[in-house]
């Protein structure tokens, strides 16, 4: 699974229809607090649960952003999207 973090200051204001318009009608959207996960690869329920646990573990251990730069440290305090997809 590949993930892309994208800071999105309006995440909390977008509804699922906005994400489906942006990423396609088959996108699956899951919200975990200020993190929105968008699945583009149509995972099953078991895979979604596994990914959510992985992402929350990264959030709790503060490993969601890999860089120690000041900008990254500031960005992690704002809502953001995680786009999950699988290269075929």
Backbone bond lengths (Angstrom), bond angles and torsions (degrees), N, CA, C in turn:
res aa  C-N    CA-C-N  psi(-1)  N-CA   C-N-CA  omega(-1)  CA-C   N-CA-C  phi
1 X - - - 1.444 - - 1.511 108.79 -
2 X 1.284 117.01 135.68 1.450 123.00 175.65 1.519 108.10 -108.11
3 X 1.331 115.70 144.27 1.461 120.05 179.56 1.514 108.85 -128.89
4 X 1.289 114.94 145.87 1.449 121.80 174.56 1.519 107.25 -127.99
5 X 1.314 117.60 122.95 1.460 120.87 174.82 1.520 107.81 -89.59
6 X 1.302 115.31 135.92 1.459 120.35 178.79 1.514 108.13 -138.90
7 X 1.309 116.05 117.14 1.456 119.33 177.91 1.516 108.51 -68.18
8 X 1.310 115.24 132.62 1.460 120.66 -176.40 1.521 108.27 -138.36
9 X 1.319 117.55 99.49 1.464 119.83 -176.13 1.520 114.55 -65.14
10 X 1.325 118.41 -15.86 1.461 119.93 -179.89 1.526 111.79 -108.36
11 X 1.327 118.16 16.12 1.464 121.78 -178.53 1.511 111.56 -52.72
12 X 1.316 117.68 -47.05 1.455 120.31 -174.79 1.531 111.96 -67.72
13 X 1.316 118.14 -12.15 1.456 120.68 -179.21 1.523 112.74 -100.10
14 X 1.329 117.46 -12.78 1.449 119.73 -177.55 1.516 110.53 -85.90
15 X 1.309 115.74 141.27 1.456 119.43 174.96 1.523 108.75 -98.65
16 X 1.320 116.23 174.28 1.459 120.65 -177.28 1.522 112.03 -58.86
17 X 1.329 117.56 -34.53 1.465 120.96 -179.42 1.537 110.82 -62.20
18 X 1.324 117.07 -36.67 1.473 120.06 178.09 1.524 110.43 -64.06
19 X 1.334 116.36 -43.06 1.462 119.91 179.25 1.526 110.83 -66.57
20 X 1.322 117.40 -39.81 1.466 120.13 179.72 1.519 111.15 -66.17
21 X 1.323 117.07 -34.47 1.451 120.49 176.32 1.535 109.93 -67.79
22 X 1.320 116.86 -38.39 1.459 121.77 -178.62 1.528 112.24 -75.06
23 X 1.346 117.52 -42.89 1.460 121.37 -172.20 1.526 114.89 -108.91
24 X 1.310 118.18 -6.22 1.458 121.34 178.96 1.521 111.23 112.94
25 X 1.316 116.14 154.68 1.454 120.48 -173.55 1.523 113.55 -69.14
26 X 1.326 118.45 -15.17 1.458 121.01 -179.84 1.531 112.86 -93.55
27 X 1.312 117.51 0.63 1.472 120.83 178.85 1.528 109.49 -65.81
28 X 1.325 115.07 140.64 1.466 121.65 176.94 1.524 106.48 -108.52
29 X 1.323 117.16 130.71 1.466 122.33 -175.88 1.523 109.57 -114.44
30 X 1.331 115.64 129.85 1.461 122.31 175.59 1.522 107.92 -128.45
31 X 1.303 116.32 134.93 1.467 120.69 179.09 1.523 109.65 -110.67
32 X 1.330 114.92 130.57 1.467 121.91 176.75 1.527 107.35 -127.51
33 X 1.308 116.32 83.83 1.460 119.22 -177.45 1.517 110.08 66.19
34 X 1.321 116.97 -124.34 1.456 120.73 -178.86 1.529 112.60 -87.36
35 X 1.323 117.63 4.36 1.458 122.57 177.52 1.531 108.52 -105.64
36 X 1.315 116.55 129.77 1.456 121.94 174.21 1.515 107.66 -112.71
37 X 1.331 116.27 127.06 1.458 121.40 179.59 1.522 107.97 -105.84
38 X 1.317 115.74 127.63 1.455 121.56 177.88 1.523 107.10 -115.36
39 X 1.332 116.55 120.16 1.460 122.20 179.92 1.522 108.32 -99.73
40 X 1.316 116.66 122.57 1.460 121.15 179.74 1.527 112.17 -102.95
41 X 1.328 117.19 -8.45 1.463 120.60 -173.40 1.523 113.85 -105.67
42 X 1.333 117.33 13.29 1.465 123.04 175.90 1.532 113.81 54.22
43 X 1.317 118.12 57.14 1.466 119.49 179.16 1.528 110.87 -72.64
44 X 1.342 116.17 158.47 1.462 119.71 176.00 1.528 109.05 -80.55
45 X 1.333 117.18 175.03 1.465 121.42 -175.75 1.519 112.07 -61.28
46 X 1.312 117.23 -37.59 1.468 121.28 179.38 1.531 110.61 -64.28
47 X 1.321 117.04 -43.12 1.470 121.46 179.32 1.530 110.60 -67.36
48 X 1.331 117.80 -38.79 1.465 120.85 177.49 1.526 109.85 -61.43
49 X 1.318 117.21 -45.66 1.466 120.97 179.02 1.519 110.64 -60.27
50 X 1.320 117.50 -43.43 1.465 122.15 -179.90 1.527 110.55 -62.26
51 X 1.316 116.58 -44.60 1.466 120.50 -179.90 1.523 111.73 -65.64
52 X 1.344 116.92 -41.41 1.468 119.90 178.33 1.522 110.46 -60.31
53 X 1.333 116.99 -43.14 1.463 120.70 178.97 1.526 110.85 -63.02
54 X 1.323 116.72 -40.99 1.468 121.11 178.70 1.525 111.11 -63.35
55 X 1.315 116.33 -44.81 1.463 120.55 -178.90 1.527 110.72 -66.50
56 X 1.329 117.58 -42.06 1.463 119.75 179.11 1.526 110.61 -66.31
57 X 1.320 118.12 -35.56 1.463 121.51 176.61 1.531 109.48 -62.20
58 X 1.334 116.72 -41.88 1.459 120.69 177.00 1.522 110.77 -63.49
59 X 1.327 116.90 -39.61 1.459 120.56 179.39 1.534 110.71 -65.43
60 X 1.325 116.11 -46.32 1.467 120.31 -177.32 1.526 111.43 -65.16
61 X 1.325 116.87 -39.59 1.470 120.36 -179.12 1.525 112.09 -86.33
62 X 1.325 116.42 2.88 1.468 122.51 177.87 1.526 112.09 63.46
63 X 1.332 117.23 37.73 1.458 121.10 178.93 1.520 112.30 -112.27
64 X 1.315 117.99 16.49 1.456 120.88 -179.10 1.526 111.29 -67.19
65 X 1.325 116.45 -35.22 1.453 121.70 175.32 1.518 107.46 -109.90
66 X 1.320 116.30 131.34 1.453 120.73 -172.03 1.518 113.66 -89.60
67 X 1.276 117.80 -12.72 1.453 121.38 -173.47 1.528 110.43 -101.93
68 X 1.308 117.28 143.06 1.465 121.27 178.04 1.526 112.49 -94.67
69 X 1.306 117.11 19.55 1.459 119.28 -179.54 1.528 110.26 -72.28
70 X 1.316 117.69 152.53 1.463 121.23 -178.87 1.532 113.23 -58.85
71 X 1.323 117.29 -37.44 1.460 120.36 179.59 1.527 110.63 -63.98
72 X 1.336 117.21 -45.35 1.470 120.74 179.05 1.524 110.69 -61.60
73 X 1.318 116.75 -40.55 1.458 120.11 178.96 1.520 111.75 -63.52
74 X 1.313 117.69 -34.00 1.459 120.79 176.67 1.526 111.00 -73.62
75 X 1.328 117.32 -41.61 1.461 121.28 -176.99 1.518 112.86 -65.01
76 X 1.316 118.02 -30.87 1.464 119.82 -177.43 1.527 112.40 -68.32
77 X 1.311 117.51 -8.89 1.464 121.57 177.77 1.526 112.94 -91.34
78 X 1.320 117.31 5.87 1.458 122.15 -177.14 1.529 110.29 -120.63
79 X 1.328 117.72 157.46 1.468 120.39 177.64 1.527 110.57 -58.58
80 X 1.323 115.90 144.40 1.450 119.16 176.16 1.514 110.97 -150.83
81 X 1.325 114.66 162.80 1.458 122.74 179.43 1.527 108.70 -103.23
82 X 1.318 115.48 147.62 1.460 121.33 169.51 1.521 105.55 -121.79
83 X 1.315 115.53 121.46 1.445 120.78 179.69 1.520 107.84 -101.72
84 X 1.329 116.77 120.96 1.458 122.37 -179.84 1.518 109.19 -106.06
85 X 1.301 115.62 132.49 1.462 121.17 177.46 1.519 108.47 -150.84
86 X 1.287 116.63 162.84 1.454 122.10 179.00 1.529 107.43 -123.66
87 X 1.336 114.94 125.31 1.465 118.62 175.72 1.512 108.62 -73.59
88 X 1.290 115.91 134.85 1.484 120.00 -178.23 1.492 110.46 -102.86
